[in-house]
């Protein structure tokens, strides 16, 4: 369930995930045909939205003749079941059918809302689940085809009986500090002049703190003295959990690993505020949907 303190984009899913119902065969059967059931459709990674950019929920009757592929149970809205479904066709083939609604890229939907919104939480849930099913059709143990079970929250191998469960990959993302300055960097594949918090996937056997310290040392050669968790964000590309932290380092001398990042710079609060206010265009900082922006806003709000 959604928490009042959750503010990052793609969080705030209001649905009751209703784990106790997932083993009921009626959930993907008769319940999916109830008059109060609704579906959110995804095709080519895009989400079907109404004319205002919000989820366009479809009734079972509206889905009856559509080429639906994988279906998963998302949970309950009150007592009404909600589902995510993959459209087995190109999104552009169906835009006219739902006009003025259309299929939109989730990041574009996030930029429209500019902050946490219940629909973004549902989109992250549905997109992550359906992406996992699309890439895990076969058993990782024996290679045989696997079958969707537990309303989409498990896949079962009919040959070796191994069970497989949806995965979420943890990523640490950190705003590092030395004195009154914060460290931002840019990757090799981002737009020119765009800087953000440094980040990296956690590795097996690491704590969050160890992952933050390792990434900072690997990418810019600084040694971390303290790490503080701040917030987290579901990021459905394809399914990661961004773990937002502050980190404090020993000194401000940077040794950039050019294979990891393109550049890194120290910035003051004054510089950050000017950039975000449009008074300084020498570089750019993350948009509202990025957890890096949330970390920056937390820093700027401090005395």
C-alpha positions in Angstrom: 0.0 0.0 0.0 1.1 3.6 -0.6 2.8 5.5 2.2 2.2 9.1 2.8 5.9 9.9 3.0 6.7 8.4 -0.4 7.5 11.1 -2.9 9.7 9.7 -5.6 8.2 9.3 -9.1 6.9 5.7 -9.9 6.3 5.1 -6.2 2.9 5.4 -4.4 1.1 2.4 -5.8 -2.3 2.6 -4.1 -3.5 -1.0 -5.0 -3.9 -3.7 -2.4 -1.5 -6.4 -3.9 -3.7 -9.1 -2.2 -1.1 -11.8 -2.0 -3.6 -14.1 -0.4 -5.6 -14.2 -3.6 -2.8 -15.1 -6.1 -3.1 -18.8 -5.7 -6.9 -18.7 -6.5 -7.4 -20.0 -10.0 -10.4 -17.6 -10.4 -8.1 -14.6 -10.2 -6.9 -14.9 -13.8 -10.2 -16.7 -14.7 -13.7 -15.5 -13.7 -12.4 -12.5 -11.7 -10.8 -11.1 -14.9 -14.2 -11.1 -16.5 -16.0 -9.3 -13.7 -17.8 -6.1 -14.6 -15.7 -4.2 -12.1 -12.4 -5.6 -13.4 -10.1 -3.3 -15.3 -6.9 -3.7 -17.4 -3.9 -1.4 -18.0 -2.4 -2.3 -21.4 1.3 -2.2 -22.3 2.7 -2.5 -25.8 6.3 -2.0 -26.9 7.0 -0.8 -23.4 4.4 2.0 -23.7 1.3 2.4 -21.6 -2.2 3.0 -22.9 -3.3 6.4 -21.5 -6.3 8.7 -21.9 -6.2 12.2 -23.5 -4.8 13.7 -20.3 -1.9 11.2 -20.0 -3.3 9.1 -17.2 -3.9 5.3 -17.3 -6.8 4.4 -19.6 -8.4 1.5 -17.7 -10.2 -0.9 -20.0 -13.1 -3.2 -19.0 -13.0 -6.9 -19.9 -15.5 -6.3 -22.7 -13.2 -3.7 -24.3 -10.3 -6.2 -24.2 -12.3 -9.2 -25.5 -11.2 -8.9 -29.1 -7.7 -7.5 -28.5 -4.6 -9.7 -29.1 -3.6 -9.9 -25.4 -0.6 -11.8 -24.4 0.6 -12.2 -20.8 -1.8 -11.1 -18.1 -0.9 -10.5 -14.5 -3.0 -9.6 -11.4 -1.9 -6.3 -9.9 -4.2 -6.2 -6.9 -7.5 -4.7 -5.7 -8.8 -1.2 -6.0 -11.2 -1.4 -3.0 -12.9 -4.7 -3.9 -12.4 -4.4 -7.7 -9.6 -6.4 -9.4 -6.9 -4.7 -11.5 -4.7 -6.3 -14.1 -1.8 -5.6 -16.3 -1.7 -7.1 -19.8 0.8 -7.1 -22.7 -0.7 -6.3 -26.1 0.8 -8.8 -28.6 1.1 -6.2 -31.4 2.9 -2.9 -32.1 1.5 0.1 -30.2 1.0 2.3 -33.2 -1.4 -0.3 -34.8 -3.9 0.4 -32.0 -3.6 4.2 -31.2 -6.5 5.1 -33.5 -8.7 2.5 -31.7 -8.4 4.4 -28.4 -8.3 8.0 -29.6 -8.0 10.5 -28.1 -6.1 8.1 -25.9 -2.8 6.7 -27.0 0.2 4.7 -25.9 2.8 6.8 -24.2 6.3 6.1 -22.9 6.2 5.9 -19.1 9.0 8.5 -18.6 6.8 11.0 -20.6 3.9 10.2 -18.3 6.2 10.8 -15.3 7.3 14.1 -16.7 3.6 15.1 -17.0 2.9 14.4 -13.4 6.2 15.8 -12.2 6.0 14.0 -8.8 4.8 10.8 -7.2 1.3 9.8 -8.4 -0.8 6.7 -7.8 -0.9 5.9 -11.6 2.9 6.0 -11.8 3.2 3.4 -9.0 0.8 1.2 -10.9 2.7 1.7 -14.2 5.9 0.7 -12.5 4.3 -2.4 -11.0 2.7 -3.5 -14.3 5.7 -2.7 -16.6 8.2 -4.4 -14.3 6.1 -7.6 -14.0 5.3 -7.9 -17.7 9.0 -7.2 -18.7 10.1 -10.0 -16.4 7.7 -12.4 -18.0 8.8 -11.4 -21.5 12.4 -12.2 -20.7 11.9 -15.3 -18.5 10.0 -17.6 -20.8 12.4 -20.5 -20.1 13.7 -22.2 -17.0 17.1 -20.9 -15.9 17.9 -24.3 -14.4 17.2 -26.7 -17.3 16.2 -24.5 -20.2 12.7 -25.9 -20.7 9.7 -23.6 -21.2 8.2 -22.3 -18.0 4.5 -21.5 -17.1 3.0 -18.5 -15.4 1.5 -19.3 -12.0 0.4 -17.5 -8.9 -1.4 -14.9 -10.9 1.9 -13.8 -12.5 4.1 -13.7 -9.4 5.9 -16.9 -10.2 6.9 -19.1 -13.2 7.1 -22.8 -12.8 9.1 -25.2 -15.0 7.0 -28.2 -16.0 10.1 -30.3 -16.7 12.3 -29.9 -13.5 9.7 -28.1 -11.4 12.0 -25.3 -10.5 10.2 -22.1 -9.4 11.3 -18.6 -10.6 10.2 -15.3 -9.1 10.1 -11.7 -10.4 13.4 -10.0 -9.8 14.2 -6.5 -8.8 17.8 -5.3 -9.2 19.1 -2.9 -6.5 21.0 0.2 -7.6 22.7 2.6 -5.2 22.6 6.3 -6.2 24.4 8.8 -4.1 25.0 12.5 -3.7 28.5 12.8 -2.3 29.6 15.8 -0.2 32.9 17.4 0.8 32.5 20.6 2.8 29.7 22.6 1.3 29.9 21.1 -2.2 28.1 18.1 -3.8 29.5 15.8 -6.4 27.6 15.3 -9.7 28.8 13.3 -12.8 27.8 12.5 -16.3 27.8 9.2 -18.2 29.0 8.6 -21.7 25.5 8.3 -23.2 23.6 11.2 -21.6 22.8 14.5 -23.4 25.6 17.1 -23.5 25.9 19.2 -20.3 23.7 16.9 -18.2 24.9 16.0 -14.7 23.4 13.8 -12.1 24.2 11.8 -9.0 26.6 8.9 -9.4 25.1 5.4 -9.3 25.8 1.7 -9.8 24.4 -1.8 -9.3 24.9 -3.5 -6.0 27.0 -6.6 -6.2 26.5 -9.9 -4.4 27.6 -9.9 -0.7 27.5 -6.1 -0.4 25.7 -3.8 2.0 24.2 -0.6 0.7 27.0 1.4 2.5 29.7 -0.8 0.9 28.2 -0.5 -2.6 28.1 3.3 -2.2 31.7 3.5 -1.1 32.9 1.1 -3.9 31.1 3.0 -6.7 32.5 6.3 -5.6 36.0 4.9 -5.4 35.7 3.1 -8.7 34.3 6.1 -10.6 36.0 9.1 -9.1 38.6 7.8 -6.7 37.3 9.3 -3.5 37.1 7.4 -0.2 33.8 7.4 1.7 33.7 8.1 5.4 29.9 8.0 6.1 26.7 6.9 4.2 23.2 7.9 5.0 20.1 6.4 3.4 17.5 8.9 2.3 14.8 7.5 0.0 14.2 4.9 -2.7 12.4 4.6 -6.1 11.1 1.8 -8.3 12.5 2.3 -11.8 10.8 0.0 -14.3 13.6 -0.2 -16.9 13.3 -3.1 -16.7 12.9 -3.5 -13.0 15.4 -1.8 -10.6 15.1 -0.3 -7.1 17.0 2.9 -6.8 18.4 3.3 -3.3 19.1 7.0 -2.7 21.8 7.9 -0.3 24.0 10.8 0.9 27.7 10.1 1.3 30.6 12.1 2.8 34.1 11.7 1.5 37.6 12.4 2.8 38.7 15.0 0.1 37.6 16.6 -3.1 40.4 15.4 -5.3 38.9 13.4 -8.2 40.5 10.7 -10.2 37.9 9.9 -12.9 37.7 6.5 -14.5 37.0 7.4 -18.1 35.6 3.9 -18.8 32.9 4.4 -16.2 31.9 8.1 -16.6 32.6 11.0 -18.9 33.1 13.7 -16.2 32.4 14.7 -12.6 32.3 18.1 -10.9 31.7 19.7 -7.5 28.9 22.2 -7.3 27.6 24.5 -4.5 24.0 25.0 -3.5 24.0 28.4 -5.1 25.1 26.9 -8.4 22.5 24.1 -8.2 19.7 26.6 -7.4 20.7 28.9 -10.3 20.7 25.9 -12.7 17.3 24.6 -11.5 15.8 28.2 -11.7 17.1 28.6 -15.3 19.5 31.3 -14.3 22.6 29.2 -15.3 22.7 27.1 -18.5 26.3 26.1 -18.3 25.1 22.6 -17.2 21.9 20.8 -16.5 20.6 18.8 -13.5 18.1 15.9 -13.3 14.3 16.3 -14.0 11.6 15.8 -11.5 11.0 12.1 -12.2 14.6 11.2 -11.3 15.5 10.2 -7.7 18.7 12.2 -8.2 16.6 15.3 -8.3 14.9 14.2 -5.0 18.3 13.8 -3.4 19.3 17.3 -4.7 16.0 18.8 -3.4 16.6 17.3 0.0 20.1 18.8 0.1 18.9 22.2 -1.1 16.2 22.2 1.6 18.7 21.8 4.4 20.1 24.8 6.2 
